[in-house]
């Protein structure tokens, strides 16, 4: 069983940056693709970015390209989401997930963290 714990969320002003981390338990982190999703109250969870098991392939939500960067360090069993030029509409709970393939579809992921809150004020 894999457990995921997100950290790094918080409150920032518009234009600021945050780096989220996703720490995974167990030795199999490097065999899974990792994804980041986000959710705001009353809305469905939406795809943010995904990265292949080796980190060589990444894919982003179109509207976030150029501002968000997904990365991973398999030696540390940790994934990251660097978020720059944050805007109030980026306010959400951010979740990391692991799955067999990198996908924008949340049903493709088998393991989920509990999320970390990101709040961006104008």
C-alpha positions as protocol buffer text, in pm:
chain_id: "A"
residue {
  index: 1
  type: UNK
  ca { x: 0 y: 0 z: 0 }
}
residue {
  index: 2
  type: UNK
  ca { x: 134 y: 340 z: -96 }
}
residue {
  index: 3
  type: UNK
  ca { x: 65 y: 646 z: 115 }
}
residue {
  index: 4
  type: UNK
  ca { x: 102 y: 998 z: -19 }
}
residue {
  index: 5
  type: UNK
  ca { x: 140 y: 1314 z: 185 }
}
residue {
  index: 6
  type: UNK
  ca { x: 126 y: 1657 z: 29 }
}
residue {
  index: 7
  type: UNK
  ca { x: 289 y: 1962 z: 183 }
}
residue {
  index: 8
  type: UNK
  ca { x: 392 y: 2314 z: 90 }
}
residue {
  index: 9
  type: UNK
  ca { x: 52 y: 2470 z: 58 }
}
residue {
  index: 10
  type: UNK
  ca { x: -33 y: 2802 z: 217 }
}
residue {
  index: 11
  type: UNK
  ca { x: -148 y: 3155 z: 155 }
}
residue {
  index: 12
  type: UNK
  ca { x: 24 y: 3385 z: -92 }
}
residue {
  index: 13
  type: UNK
  ca { x: -52 y: 3707 z: -271 }
}
residue {
  index: 14
  type: UNK
  ca { x: -125 y: 3725 z: -638 }
}
residue {
  index: 15
  type: UNK
  ca { x: 197 y: 3689 z: -837 }
}
residue {
  index: 16
  type: UNK
  ca { x: 366 y: 3480 z: -572 }
}
residue {
  index: 17
  type: UNK
  ca { x: 503 y: 3128 z: -589 }
}
residue {
  index: 18
  type: UNK
  ca { x: 469 y: 2804 z: -399 }
}
residue {
  index: 19
  type: UNK
  ca { x: 629 y: 2464 z: -433 }
}
residue {
  index: 20
  type: UNK
  ca { x: 418 y: 2168 z: -335 }
}
residue {
  index: 21
  type: UNK
  ca { x: 573 y: 1839 z: -237 }
}
residue {
  index: 22
  type: UNK
  ca { x: 428 y: 1490 z: -244 }
}
residue {
  index: 23
  type: UNK
  ca { x: 609 y: 1237 z: -26 }
}
residue {
  index: 24
  type: UNK
  ca { x: 539 y: 871 z: -96 }
}
residue {
  index: 25
  type: UNK
  ca { x: 591 y: 577 z: 132 }
}
residue {
  index: 26
  type: UNK
  ca { x: 724 y: 247 z: 3 }
}
residue {
  index: 27
  type: UNK
  ca { x: 982 y: 157 z: -262 }
}
residue {
  index: 28
  type: UNK
  ca { x: 755 y: 156 z: -564 }
}
residue {
  index: 29
  type: UNK
  ca { x: 719 y: 530 z: -620 }
}
residue {
  index: 30
  type: UNK
  ca { x: 954 y: 517 z: -916 }
}
residue {
  index: 31
  type: UNK
  ca { x: 736 y: 268 z: -1100 }
}
residue {
  index: 32
  type: UNK
  ca { x: 430 y: 493 z: -1109 }
}
residue {
  index: 33
  type: UNK
  ca { x: 334 y: 799 z: -1304 }
}
residue {
  index: 34
  type: UNK
  ca { x: 243 y: 1090 z: -1079 }
}
residue {
  index: 35
  type: UNK
  ca { x: -27 y: 1346 z: -1126 }
}
residue {
  index: 36
  type: UNK
  ca { x: -143 y: 1664 z: -958 }
}
residue {
  index: 37
  type: UNK
  ca { x: -509 y: 1763 z: -945 }
}
residue {
  index: 38
  type: UNK
  ca { x: -694 y: 2046 z: -773 }
}
residue {
  index: 39
  type: UNK
  ca { x: -1043 y: 2109 z: -647 }
}
residue {
  index: 40
  type: UNK
  ca { x: -1241 y: 2409 z: -530 }
}
residue {
  index: 41
  type: UNK
  ca { x: -1566 y: 2385 z: -331 }
}
residue {
  index: 42
  type: UNK
  ca { x: -1864 y: 2301 z: -546 }
}
residue {
  index: 43
  type: UNK
  ca { x: -1655 y: 2205 z: -846 }
}
residue {
  index: 44
  type: UNK
  ca { x: -1519 y: 1881 z: -979 }
}
residue {
  index: 45
  type: UNK
  ca { x: -1156 y: 1795 z: -927 }
}
residue {
  index: 46
  type: UNK
  ca { x: -953 y: 1904 z: -1227 }
}
residue {
  index: 47
  type: UNK
  ca { x: -628 y: 1789 z: -1380 }
}
residue {
  index: 48
  type: UNK
  ca { x: -318 y: 2002 z: -1331 }
}
residue {
  index: 49
  type: UNK
  ca { x: -16 y: 1804 z: -1455 }
}
residue {
  index: 50
  type: UNK
  ca { x: 133 y: 1459 z: -1483 }
}
residue {
  index: 51
  type: UNK
  ca { x: 483 y: 1315 z: -1509 }
}
residue {
  index: 52
  type: UNK
  ca { x: 607 y: 976 z: -1625 }
}
residue {
  index: 53
  type: UNK
  ca { x: 777 y: 731 z: -1387 }
}
residue {
  index: 54
  type: UNK
  ca { x: 1125 y: 832 z: -1502 }
}
residue {
  index: 55
  type: UNK
  ca { x: 1040 y: 1201 z: -1521 }
}
residue {
  index: 56
  type: UNK
  ca { x: 1116 y: 1230 z: -1890 }
}
residue {
  index: 57
  type: UNK
  ca { x: 761 y: 1303 z: -2004 }
}
residue {
  index: 58
  type: UNK
  ca { x: 536 y: 1572 z: -1863 }
}
residue {
  index: 59
  type: UNK
  ca { x: 192 y: 1696 z: -1959 }
}
residue {
  index: 60
  type: UNK
  ca { x: 2 y: 1999 z: -1836 }
}
residue {
  index: 61
  type: UNK
  ca { x: -340 y: 2149 z: -1835 }
}
residue {
  index: 62
  type: UNK
  ca { x: -325 y: 2393 z: -2124 }
}
residue {
  index: 63
  type: UNK
  ca { x: -412 y: 2697 z: -1915 }
}
residue {
  index: 64
  type: UNK
  ca { x: -129 y: 2627 z: -1671 }
}
residue {
  index: 65
  type: UNK
  ca { x: 156 y: 2577 z: -1915 }
}
residue {
  index: 66
  type: UNK
  ca { x: 443 y: 2813 z: -1849 }
}
residue {
  index: 67
  type: UNK
  ca { x: 340 y: 2884 z: -1488 }
}
residue {
  index: 68
  type: UNK
  ca { x: 340 y: 2537 z: -1329 }
}
residue {
  index: 69
  type: UNK
  ca { x: 620 y: 2281 z: -1343 }
}
residue {
  index: 70
  type: UNK
  ca { x: 593 y: 1920 z: -1233 }
}
residue {
  index: 71
  type: UNK
  ca { x: 901 y: 1727 z: -1127 }
}
residue {
  index: 72
  type: UNK
  ca { x: 1002 y: 1423 z: -926 }
}
residue {
  index: 73
  type: UNK
  ca { x: 1301 y: 1286 z: -738 }
}
residue {
  index: 74
  type: UNK
  ca { x: 1272 y: 908 z: -732 }
}
residue {
  index: 75
  type: UNK
  ca { x: 1570 y: 875 z: -499 }
}
residue {
  index: 76
  type: UNK
  ca { x: 1369 y: 1070 z: -241 }
}
residue {
  index: 77
  type: UNK
  ca { x: 1030 y: 917 z: -326 }
}
residue {
  index: 78
  type: UNK
  ca { x: 903 y: 1270 z: -369 }
}
residue {
  index: 79
  type: UNK
  ca { x: 721 y: 1462 z: -635 }
}
residue {
  index: 80
  type: UNK
  ca { x: 688 y: 1837 z: -674 }
}
residue {
  index: 81
  type: UNK
  ca { x: 470 y: 2103 z: -827 }
}
residue {
  index: 82
  type: UNK
  ca { x: 631 y: 2443 z: -869 }
}
residue {
  index: 83
  type: UNK
  ca { x: 367 y: 2711 z: -909 }
}
residue {
  index: 84
  type: UNK
  ca { x: 464 y: 3059 z: -1023 }
}
residue {
  index: 85
  type: UNK
  ca { x: 270 y: 3377 z: -1096 }
}
residue {
  index: 86
  type: UNK
  ca { x: -15 y: 3248 z: -885 }
}
residue {
  index: 87
  type: UNK
  ca { x: -358 y: 3402 z: -933 }
}
residue {
  index: 88
  type: UNK
  ca { x: -670 y: 3397 z: -714 }
}
residue {
  index: 89
  type: UNK
  ca { x: -827 y: 3143 z: -952 }
}
residue {
  index: 90
  type: UNK
  ca { x: -549 y: 2900 z: -857 }
}
residue {
  index: 91
  type: UNK
  ca { x: -696 y: 2881 z: -506 }
}
residue {
  index: 92
  type: UNK
  ca { x: -787 y: 2518 z: -443 }
}
residue {
  index: 93
  type: UNK
  ca { x: -697 y: 2203 z: -256 }
}
residue {
  index: 94
  type: UNK
  ca { x: -416 y: 2036 z: -447 }
}
residue {
  index: 95
  type: UNK
  ca { x: -386 y: 1657 z: -455 }
}
residue {
  index: 96
  type: UNK
  ca { x: -109 y: 1430 z: -577 }
}
residue {
  index: 97
  type: UNK
  ca { x: -179 y: 1084 z: -710 }
}
residue {
  index: 98
  type: UNK
  ca { x: 2 y: 779 z: -848 }
}
residue {
  index: 99
  type: UNK
  ca { x: -111 y: 561 z: -1133 }
}
residue {
  index: 100
  type: UNK
  ca { x: 14 y: 311 z: -1387 }
}
residue {
  index: 101
  type: UNK
  ca { x: 7 y: 567 z: -1666 }
}
residue {
  index: 102
  type: UNK
  ca { x: 24 y: 941 z: -1679 }
}
residue {
  index: 103
  type: UNK
  ca { x: -324 y: 1067 z: -1749 }
}
residue {
  index: 104
  type: UNK
  ca { x: -546 y: 1370 z: -1718 }
}
residue {
  index: 105
  type: UNK
  ca { x: -827 y: 1143 z: -1598 }
}
residue {
  index: 106
  type: UNK
  ca { x: -848 y: 1100 z: -1224 }
}
residue {
  index: 107
  type: UNK
  ca { x: -998 y: 752 z: -1254 }
}
residue {
  index: 108
  type: UNK
  ca { x: -665 y: 632 z: -1395 }
}
residue {
  index: 109
  type: UNK
  ca { x: -493 y: 693 z: -1061 }
}
residue {
  index: 110
  type: UNK
  ca { x: -480 y: 434 z: -785 }
}
residue {
  index: 111
  type: UNK
  ca { x: -336 y: 622 z: -488 }
}
residue {
  index: 112
  type: UNK
  ca { x: -422 y: 968 z: -360 }
}
residue {
  index: 113
  type: UNK
  ca { x: -300 y: 1202 z: -92 }
}
residue {
  index: 114
  type: UNK
  ca { x: -532 y: 1403 z: 130 }
}
residue {
  index: 115
  type: UNK
  ca { x: -448 y: 1733 z: -29 }
}
residue {
  index: 116
  type: UNK
  ca { x: -294 y: 2063 z: 67 }
}
residue {
  index: 117
  type: UNK
  ca { x: -472 y: 2399 z: 59 }
}
residue {
  index: 118
  type: UNK
  ca { x: -342 y: 2678 z: -160 }
}
residue {
  index: 119
  type: UNK
  ca { x: -498 y: 3021 z: -118 }
}
residue {
  index: 120
  type: UNK
  ca { x: -406 y: 3313 z: -342 }
}
residue {
  index: 121
  type: UNK
  ca { x: -528 y: 3658 z: -247 }
}
residue {
  index: 122
  type: UNK
  ca { x: -553 y: 3954 z: -480 }
}
